[in-house]
Structures are given as C-alpha cells and as structure tokens.
Amino acid sequence: MNESESRPAAVPTIQIRNDRIIVTRWSFAPGAETGWHRHAHDYIVVPLNFGKLLAESDEGSTTLDLATGVSYSRNAGVEHNVININDFEFEFIEIEILNRK
C-alpha cells in the first residue's frame, strides 16, 4: 500500500453551484488529502484557519503557510494533491470560476 492509500479523504461540501461558479468547503482531518486531481477552471482558495498544507504536483512538493482569510488563486490545469500536515482539522473555501462575463 502506498502512502496515499493510507490517508483519510478530505471532505468536500458544495455550497453553491450555478452556471458561473462552484463554491466548495473543504474539511481536512489531520493527515487527510484531496487525492490527485486537476481543475478544469481557474479557482480561488480562502483559508478558514491558520495552518500548513502540503501541495504535491509533478514538479514536487511545496508547503503552503496559510492564514485565515488570506486568499490565493491558481490557474486551471495543474494536477495536484493537497494534504493537511497539521495535527488539527483544517478548512478552506474553494471558488471555481466557470464563466467570465
């Protein structure tokens, strides 16, 4: 069994879905991960608490130091996995931008 198979899954809760955006609240138990995925749309992340997440990609791993309410954005297309490396639950809101008008 590889390391990813032993991690719990982060829990996504879709709060809004329409023709312009998808808003998802992600809850990560300690050690939980999103699983490898690729966004089809540009997106914004709004952390709901302070902590560190590990972002894995084909280019390697990066530790993200996140602060409550300090948002960041990413472009669509990068395959990645996000892991909670804190010893406490971590949450963020993800806003995917489907249409630009």
C-alpha positions in Angstrom: 0.0 0.0 0.0 1.4 3.4 -0.9 1.3 6.4 1.4 -1.7 8.0 -0.3 -3.8 4.9 0.2 -3.3 5.1 4.0 -4.5 8.8 4.2 -8.1 9.7 5.0 -10.0 11.7 2.4 -10.7 15.4 2.8 -14.5 16.1 2.8 -15.8 18.5 0.1 -19.2 20.1 0.7 -20.6 22.0 -2.3 -22.3 25.2 -1.1 -23.1 26.9 -4.4 -23.2 25.5 -7.9 -24.5 27.6 -10.9 -23.5 28.5 -14.4 -20.8 30.9 -13.2 -19.2 29.4 -10.1 -18.8 26.4 -7.8 -18.1 27.1 -4.2 -16.9 24.1 -2.1 -16.0 24.0 1.6 -13.1 21.5 2.1 -12.6 19.9 5.6 -9.4 18.1 6.3 -8.9 15.9 9.3 -5.2 15.7 10.3 -3.4 13.8 7.6 -6.3 14.0 5.1 -5.8 14.6 1.4 -7.9 15.7 -1.6 -6.5 12.9 -3.8 -4.8 13.7 -7.1 -6.9 15.9 -9.3 -6.8 18.6 -12.0 -9.0 21.7 -12.0 -10.8 22.4 -15.3 -11.3 26.1 -14.2 -9.4 28.9 -12.6 -10.0 29.0 -8.8 -9.6 30.9 -5.6 -8.9 29.4 -2.1 -9.9 31.2 1.1 -8.4 29.5 4.2 -10.7 29.4 7.2 -7.9 29.0 9.7 -4.2 29.2 10.1 -2.1 26.2 9.2 0.1 24.4 6.7 -0.9 22.3 3.8 1.4 20.2 1.6 0.7 20.6 -2.1 2.1 17.7 -4.3 2.5 18.1 -8.1 4.6 16.6 -10.9 7.1 19.4 -10.1 7.5 18.3 -6.5 6.0 19.2 -3.1 5.5 22.6 -1.6 4.5 23.5 1.9 1.9 26.3 2.0 1.7 28.5 5.1 -1.9 29.7 5.1 -3.6 32.4 7.2 -7.3 32.8 7.9 -9.0 34.9 5.2 -5.8 35.4 3.1 -6.8 34.2 -0.3 -4.8 32.9 -3.2 -5.6 31.9 -6.7 -4.5 29.2 -9.2 -5.0 28.6 -12.9 -6.7 25.6 -14.2 -4.8 22.6 -15.4 -2.1 21.6 -12.9 -2.6 18.1 -11.5 -2.0 18.1 -7.7 -2.8 16.6 -4.3 -3.3 18.6 -1.1 -2.6 17.1 2.3 -3.3 18.5 5.8 0.1 18.3 7.6 -1.3 19.9 10.8 -2.3 17.9 13.9 -5.7 19.7 13.8 -8.5 20.0 11.3 -8.0 22.5 8.5 -10.7 24.0 6.3 -10.8 26.3 3.3 -13.4 27.5 0.8 -12.6 26.9 -2.9 -14.3 29.1 -5.6 -14.1 27.8 -9.1 -14.8 30.3 -11.9 -16.8 28.7 -14.7 -17.8 31.6 -16.9 -16.3 35.1 -17.3 -18.8 37.7 -18.4 
